[in-house]
Each structure stands twice: as C-alpha cells, then as structure tokens.
Amino acid sequence: MKLVGVAGSLAGWKTNVLIHKVLEAAKEIDSSIETELIDLRDFDVQFVNGDPLTFYNEDTFNVVNKVSNADFLIIGTPIYQASITGALKNLLDHFQVDVFKGKVTGMITSGEIDKHFLVSEYQLKPILTYLKGLVPTGNVFVHNDAFDDENEIIDEDISKRIKLLADEMIFLQKSLDNKKSH
Ligand SMILES: Cc1cc2nc3c(=O)[nH]c(=O)nc-3n(C[C@H](O)[C@H](O)[C@H](O)COP(=O)(O)O)c2cc1C
C-alpha cells in the first residue's frame, strides 16, 4: 500500500514539514506502508494547456503518474488568498475526473489567518470529491504560530491531530480495499 504526499507550496517549508509528519505518522501506525513525498518545488509541472499528458515535459508526466498511481494520498497546501496555491490547482487540473476513485485523499493546510481554517473544506475538498477521492473527516489546519523559526512544530495538539488524521486515512483506505476484494 503506497501513500503519496503532495506538498503544494513553492515558497516556504511548512507544507513540506506537515506532509512529512503525516507520512511519518502513517509509517508508525503501519510500517508496511510505502511512502513518498512529492514537493512541487522539485518539479517543473507545466501549465495545463489542453494537450494530452504525453505532450508535456518529463516532470509533468512523472508527477501526474506518481499521484495517479498512489493507493492513497495526503494533499498539503498553504492557504493562498483564501484558497489553495495555484501550483496545486494546476497539478489537480491535469487529472482525469475519476483519478481518485477508491482512494482516500486527506487534506492538511497551513496559514497565518486562523479564520481560514475551513478553506480546505470549501476550496480543496470539492475538487478532491469531484475527482472521486474519499476525504476523511479529520481536517488539519495549522496556524503559523504552531511552528518555530526553524519550521519545527511546537504545538503538541497538532502532532496529535496529525496522528489521528493518519489513523483515519489508513482505516478508511483499508476498509475500501477490503470492500473491493469481496
Ligand atoms: C501569496 C500568499 C497568499 C497568502 N494568503 C493567505 C490567506 O489567504 N490566508 C492565510 O491564512 N494565509 C495566507 N498566506 C500565508 C501562508 O498560507 C502561510 O504563511 C503558510 O503557512 C505558508 O506555507 P509554506 O511555508 O508551506 O509556504 C499567504 C501567503 C502568500 C505567500
């Protein structure tokens, strides 16, 4: 079972740290889970222009395929202008509409405005659901104050919520896989 994490920030490192923590928590719960972190800053994902996927550069082709082939996913983004980053939206625009069918797609966000804790529910969740992903009830928003200057998480409650999210994602994915095999 492979869990792929997507970090949708091209600027700071908080999203990368959060995705890393979710993957780490999943491994602690079930060490047989394979994990991979895809940080969008490491790839030149081209803008969607309507061409078939094979027409895009190698990075675009590889990232789209890695995400499409994951068994389940955790998607992370900073909140930008009360929404997700353009980089993440562009990646999501590359997928076929049933790409996440039978897959759990978790969400984790960070931001500097605490009133934006529900942005993922209203901006990211509809996209993941449209792509047929199953979004867990656990939705972790992390305020910038929960990080120190080195981007370490200093709020114990966040670490607990990340573990709960990983736990729910694994439970849901195993339940879906179990249903498929019967
Ligand atoms: C262009 C831009 C727009 C932003 N808009 C918001 C916003 O609407 N709400 C919010 O809570 N934070 C906003 N922020 C703050 C970031 O979401 C926050 O600092 C985040 O933790 C950065 O994550 P990163 O370190 O992974 O890049 C914005 C930051 C930038 C650069």
The ligand as an SDF file (V2000), in Angstrom:
LIG
                    3D

 31 33  0  0  0  0  0  0  0  0999 V2000
    0.5680   34.8250   -1.8200 C   0  0  0  0  0  0  0  0  0  0  0  0
    0.2080   34.4350   -0.4120 C   0  0  0  0  0  0  0  0  0  0  0  0
   -1.1190   34.4760   -0.0270 C   0  0  0  0  0  0  0  0  0  0  0  0
   -1.4830   34.0930    1.2720 C   0  0  0  0  0  0  0  0  0  0  0  0
   -2.7960   34.1230    1.6070 N   0  0  0  0  0  0  0  0  0  0  0  0
   -3.1760   33.6750    2.8490 C   0  0  0  0  0  0  0  0  0  0  0  0
   -4.5570   33.5970    3.1970 C   0  0  0  0  0  0  0  0  0  0  0  0
   -5.4400   33.9910    2.4480 O   0  0  0  0  0  0  0  0  0  0  0  0
   -4.8680   33.0900    4.4150 N   0  0  0  0  0  0  0  0  0  0  0  0
   -3.9230   32.6410    5.3050 C   0  0  0  0  0  0  0  0  0  0  0  0
   -4.2970   32.1420    6.3760 O   0  0  0  0  0  0  0  0  0  0  0  0
   -2.5990   32.7140    4.9940 N   0  0  0  0  0  0  0  0  0  0  0  0
   -2.2130   33.1980    3.7950 C   0  0  0  0  0  0  0  0  0  0  0  0
   -0.8690   33.2570    3.4510 N   0  0  0  0  0  0  0  0  0  0  0  0
    0.1230   32.7520    4.4240 C   0  0  0  0  0  0  0  0  0  0  0  0
    0.5320   31.3120    4.1530 C   0  0  0  0  0  0  0  0  0  0  0  0
   -0.5880   30.4860    3.9150 O   0  0  0  0  0  0  0  0  0  0  0  0
    1.2830   30.7220    5.3560 C   0  0  0  0  0  0  0  0  0  0  0  0
    2.3820   31.5290    5.6900 O   0  0  0  0  0  0  0  0  0  0  0  0
    1.7160   29.2890    5.1090 C   0  0  0  0  0  0  0  0  0  0  0  0
    1.9480   28.6500    6.3470 O   0  0  0  0  0  0  0  0  0  0  0  0
    2.9780   29.1650    4.2440 C   0  0  0  0  0  0  0  0  0  0  0  0
    3.2500   27.8000    3.9960 O   0  0  0  0  0  0  0  0  0  0  0  0
    4.6400   27.3130    3.3500 P   0  0  0  0  0  0  0  0  0  0  0  0
    5.7200   27.5730    4.3700 O   0  0  0  0  0  0  0  0  0  0  0  0
    4.4720   25.8510    3.0930 O   0  0  0  0  0  0  0  0  0  0  0  0
    4.8470   28.0830    2.0870 O   0  0  0  0  0  0  0  0  0  0  0  0
   -0.4890   33.6680    2.1860 C   0  0  0  0  0  0  0  0  0  0  0  0
    0.8600   33.6610    1.7780 C   0  0  0  0  0  0  0  0  0  0  0  0
    1.2020   34.0390    0.4990 C   0  0  0  0  0  0  0  0  0  0  0  0
    2.6600   33.9990    0.0750 C   0  0  0  0  0  0  0  0  0  0  0  0
  1  2  1  0
  2  3  1  0
  2 30  2  0
  3  4  2  0
  4  5  1  0
  4 28  1  0
  5  6  2  0
  6  7  1  0
  6 13  1  0
  7  8  2  0
  7  9  1  0
  9 10  1  0
 10 11  2  0
 10 12  1  0
 12 13  2  0
 13 14  1  0
 14 15  1  0
 14 28  1  0
 15 16  1  0
 16 17  1  0
 16 18  1  0
 18 19  1  0
 18 20  1  0
 20 21  1  0
 20 22  1  0
 22 23  1  0
 23 24  1  0
 24 25  2  0
 24 26  1  0
 24 27  1  0
 28 29  2  0
 29 30  1  0
 30 31  1  0
M  END
$$$$
